[in-house]
Amino acid sequence: MTQTHFGYRQVDEGDKAGRVRAVFDSVAGRYDLMNDLMSLGLHRAWKSYAVAVLAPRPGDRVLDVAAGTGDLTRALARRVGESGCVVHTDINEAMLTAGRDRLLDHGLSLPTALCDAEALPFDAASFDLVSVAFGLRNMTHKDKALREMARVLKPGGKLAVLEFSKVAEPLRKPYDWYSFQVLPRLGRWIAGDADSYRYLAESIRMHPSQAELKAMMNDAGFGHVDVHNLSAGIVALHVGLRC
């Protein structure tokens, strides 16, 4: 059976999705608190920037992939208004349920779908915009997921991929120390799970670089891709236009 990476470990391709699901089942209840602690609140600014660059308009149809607890979904819904629609999706039921409940708490009843980004259950050319924030790196076949996102976009539609990336070299050593020494301890203290946060740190290192992801998006059907490095490359926003 073909092997793929799960953090730094090699596992059978067929096993990765289940392992990733177990990670997010474990952290779903404290996911938002951990995001605030891990990023010192910066994840909120990164997501706000992504929404501003994606520039949804009233009436747009938007697909939020790997939407988790729904931070980005909520911000997008505010921009498209009642005449638009944002579909909140995730492969993990625990995360999807937490996100749906949070959206309802904010007065938003949005379409919610449990689905795999590598086989999206939507018609071709059915969305104006697609977003995925901090989810692509956990997908087994990133190229397949990107092709699916291109398929469901209308020609000229935009995909925004917000993801951890390759940090600027002067920050690499302190960033590695923080990722592998501090994050697992935070995970143990706050979420009772050090291993899941160790995996998340490893998965960032295994994710394609800014240039590699741009090339993958070009191959998937995005003719023009802009790359925005945020916080010295800790995070990068890739925005692609569907051919």
N, C-alpha and C positions, 0 to 999 in steps of 0.2 A: 504494500500500500504506500502511496505517496506520502512523504513527510512534509510538515510545515513547522513553523516556529510558534511556540507558545511562550512568550517572553524569551528567555535564553535557551529554553529546552526545545528539543525536537519531538513532535508528537505526530501521530497519524492524522492526515487531513480531516478524516471523518470524526475525530475526537475533539478538534479544536473548538467548534461551536459550543459543545457541551461544557467544556472547561471554562470558556469565557462566560457562559450563562451562569455557571456556579459562582464565578467571581462577583458578578453583578447581583445575583440573588443575595450574596453575603453582605454587600455594601449598600443595597438600595435604601435601607432605612435611614442611614446616616450620610447618604451621598452628597446632599447639598451642603451640609455642615462641613464635611471633609473637603469639598471643593473650595469653600471659603477659607478654611485653614491652610490647605496645601498651597493655594495661589495667593494668599494674603488678600483675597477679595478681587484679584485682578481678572479672574474668569468673567466677572460681570462686565468689565470694560471691554474685554476681547469680544464677547458676544454682542455688545452694543455696537462695536465697530463693524462687526460682520453684518449686522442688520443694516447699518447705514450704507455700507458699500453695496450690499445686495439691492437696496433701494426698492423694497416692495411698494406697490401703488394700490390705492383703493380698487377693489374688484379683482385683484390678482388671485390665481389659484397657486398655492404653495404646498410643497411636500417637505416635511421635516423628517429626515431619516435618522435613525438611532437617536431619537429625540429625548429619551430618558425621562427625567423629571420635568421637562417642558419649559425650561427658562427661555430658550430661543423661540419655541412655539408661541409662547405668550407674547413676546415682543413682536413677532411677525404678525400675529392676529390683530394687534393694535393698529398696525400699519395698513393692513388690507381692509379693515373695517367690516361692517355687516354685509357689504356687497361682495366681499371676497371670501376665501376659504383657505384654512390651513389644516392639513391632515397631519396628525401626530402619530408617528409610527416608531416601533422598536421591536427587536427580536426577543427581548427579555420581558416576560410577563410581569415580574415584580417591579421593574423600572417603569414599564408602561402604566401599570396600575397606580404607582406613586405619582407619576406625571399627570394622569387623568384626574386624580383626586385634587392635586394642586391647582390644575386648570379650573376645575369646578369651584374650588375655594375662591378663585379670582373672578368668578362669574362667567367663565367661558366653557361652553358645551361644544366641543369640537369633534369632528370625526377622528376616531382612534383605531389604529389597525396593528395587530400583532403580525409582523411579517419580516422576512429575511430580505435584506438589501440586495442580495445576489439574485433574487427572483421576485421583484416587486409586483404585486397583484393589481397593477393599474394599466390602463390603456396607453398606447404610444401617444406622444404629443398631447398629454392631458394636463400638464402643469406649466405655468409661466416661470416658476422659480423652484429650485430644489436646494435644501441646505442639509449639511451634516456637520455636527460639532462634536469633536472628541470621540468619534465613533468609528471612523474609517480604519484606524490602526488595528482595531480588534477583529476586522473582517478577514476571513480565511483567504478569499480571492478578491483582492482589492480591485484588480482590473475588471473583473466581471461585475462587481458592484458599480463601478464607474460607468460601464457600458449600460447598465440598467438605468442609472440616473439620467444618462444621455437619452435613452430610449423614451422615457416618460416626459421629457422636456419638449416643449414646442420649439421649432427652429427659431434661433435667436434668443431662446430662453437662457437663464443663467443658473449655474451651479456654484454654490459657495461651500468650500471645504475648510473648516476651522479645525486645526489639529496641532498637537505638539510636534515640534520639528527639531532641526539641528541648531543648537545654540551657538552663538559666536565663540570662537576659540578661547579668548581670554576668560570667558565665564565657564568653560567646560568643567574644570576641576571642582570649583565650588558648587556648581550645579549637580555634578555627579555625587558629591558628598551629601548634599541636601536630599537628593533623590533616594539614595541607598542607605543613608543613616537616619535621616529625620522622618521621611515619609512612612516607612514601615512602623516606626515607633508611634507616630500619630495614628496610623491605622489600628495598631493594637490598643492604644489608650481610648480612642474615640469610638471605633467601630468594632473592636474586639477581634480584629483580623489583620495581622501584619503581612501574611503571605499574599493576599490579594493586592495590597498596595505595593509590595515588592514586584509582583507581576506587572502592575501598571507602569512602574518605573522602567522595567525591562522592555515592555512593549514600545515605549517611546523610542528607545535606542534601536529597535528593530524596524521602525517605520521609515519609509523612504525619505530621502532628503528633499529639500525644497525643489531642486532641479529635477530629481527623479520623479517626484509626484507630478510636476508640471508636464513632463514627457508622457507619463501614464495618462493624464487627462487629455493631452493631444491625441494619443492613440485611441482613446475611448470615444472620440467624436467631438471634442471641444477645440475649435479652430484657433481661438485666442484665449490665453490664460495669463492673468496677472497674478503676481505673487507679492503679498504684503507681509514683511517680517515684523512681528510684534514682540516687544520686550526682548530685544537682541536675538531674536530667532528662537526663543523658548517656544513660541507659538508662531505659526504661519497661517495666513488666510490665502487660499487659492481661489480665484474667481474665474470660471471658464464660461465662454459663450458657446452655446450649442450651434453646430454648423447647420 
